Amino acid sequence: MSISSSFRSLLQQLSPAFTKPSFQSLLMLACGWIFAARRTVTGMILAAGVVGRKHHSAFHRFFASARWSLDALGLAVFGLIEPFCGQGAILLAGDDTLARKRGLKVFGAGMHHDPLLSTRKVALTSWGHSWVVLAVIVQFPFRSDFCFALPVLFRLYRSKQTIQREGGTYFTKPQLMLQLLQLLCGHRKNRRFHLIADSAYGGKSVLCHLPGNCDLTSRLHLDARLHAPVDRTCKNPKGGRPRKRGERLATPRQMLQGRCRRLTLNRYGRRDRSRVCDCVAHHYHTPDRLLKVVAVEPLTGGRSVQAFYSTRADATAEQVLAWYAMRWSIEVMNHDAKGSLGLEQPQGWSQPAALRTAPMAMLFYSLIVLWFAENGHRHYQPLDRPWYIGKRHASFADMLITLRVQSAKEEVLQRATHHTLLRKPTRILLHTLKLAA
C-alpha cells in the first residue's frame, strides 16, 4: 500500500525535519497510521504492507532513538497551517487531554483526573499520560461555518509523585502551556497570537507572563476582584506611593444584579437568549493590564451563570463570547484523535517513544484536515443515507475514509496501467479487504 500522492506531497514539505532514512520510515508509518485498525507500530507496518522491506525494529527506533525533534516538526506543521490564518491575529486553543495507558514501566505515566468517568460529585482518576496541547484554530473555505483546532505543539505533564519516582523538574500544566506559547510566539515574532483557554489556563500564572505578542481569552471567577483604571498623573492626596489600582468595581456576579442587555447568541450550534453585562477593568493580580470582562446569565439552554475576560480590552461582549466558543474545537480534536487515529493505542514505554508517539497521532490529525481542505474535499462522496438528513458536512471520520479511498484508488489504477497482468492490483484489493474486515 501507499498513500495518496497529494498527501505524500504534503508530507514532503516536512522532510527537512528528518534524516533521509527517518523520512522514509515516516512515509511508511503514515500509510499504516491511515489504514490500520489498531495503531501499534507492528499494526501499522502490517497495514502498510511493508513487512520485510525494513526490519521491524527500524520502525520502533523511529520513535525510540531516531534523530528528529518533535518541536521542530510541530513548527513545520504550523508553517503549513499559517497561510490559512489570514493577516490578523492567529487564534490558538490550549487544553490538556488524558491518554489512558497500561503498564507500570511506561515513562511519564501516572494517575490523572479522568473527565469522562468523573461526575460533578465524584472525581475519578485513570492511569495514563496527560498531554498539554497547543492548537491553531482555523476556518477553511470548504467549511466556513466551522472551526478546526489543528494541534502543533505538545508537552507531557508529569505529576509530583511521578517526578519523585522518575526524577526531573516539576512543571505545572499552566507552566507547560507557557513554554509552548513562548516557543510559538518566539518563532513568529512579527505575528500576533490570541490564546483561548478554559479556567485552568486563565489564572495569574499564565495571564501575568504572556508573551508580548499574545492575547488571552478565558473564564473568570464570578467573585473576581475588579478595579477601575487608575490615573497615573494624579498624586495620592494622602501622600506616599502612587496607587497601583483604581476604585473597587462590582464583581461579575454583582454586575448581573443590575440592568443588563438581552442578546440572542449563536454558540455551540444553538441559539440561546442571555442577559449580558460587560465592563473594562483591571484584575486584582494584573493592575497593569486592562481586561474586557463579560458576565453572562443564560435565559435558555440550561447553562449556569458564567464570566469571561479577554486582554483585548477594545473587543465587544459578543466578540469575547464568540472567541471563547471557538475553544470547543480542541475538544472535538481530542475526541477524533482518540477515536479515529488511536491516540491511546501505541505501546511504546521508553522515554523518547512515549514523548513522540501520541503527539504524532495529533499531528496526523492536522495533516489530514489540511489535506482535505486543499485537495480531499473535491473527492468527498457522502454515503446515501436518507434516514440521516441532518448531516450536511464531512466529519473527520469522513476525511479519513476519503484519504483511504483516494490512496487505494491511485495505487490500483497506477498498477493496472503499468502491468498487463492484474496480479499486483488484485493483491492490493485483497489486502485492503483484509484491513476492512
Secondary structure, 3 states (H helix, E strand, C coil): CCCCHHHHHHHHCCHHHCCHHHHHHHHHHHHHHHHCCCCCHHHHHHHHCCECCECHHHHHHHHHCCCCCHHHHHHHHHHHHHHHHCCCCEEEEEEEEEEECCCCCCCCCEEEECCCCCCCCCCCEEEEEEEEEEEEEEEECCEEEEEEEEEEEEEEECCHHHHHHHCCCCCCHHHHHHHHHHHHHHHCCCCCEEEEECHHHCCHHHHCCCCCCEEEEEECCCCCCEECCCCCCCCCCCCCCCCCCCCECCCHHHHCCCCCEEEEEEECCEEEEEEEEEEEEEECCEEEEEEEEEEEEECCCCCCCEEEEECCCCCCHHHHHHHHHHCHHHHHHHHHHHHCCCCCCCCCCCHHHHHHHHHHHHHHHHHHHHHHHHCHHHCCCCCCCCCCCCCCCCCHHHHHHHHHHHHHHHHHHHHHHHCCCCHHHHHHHHHHHHHHC
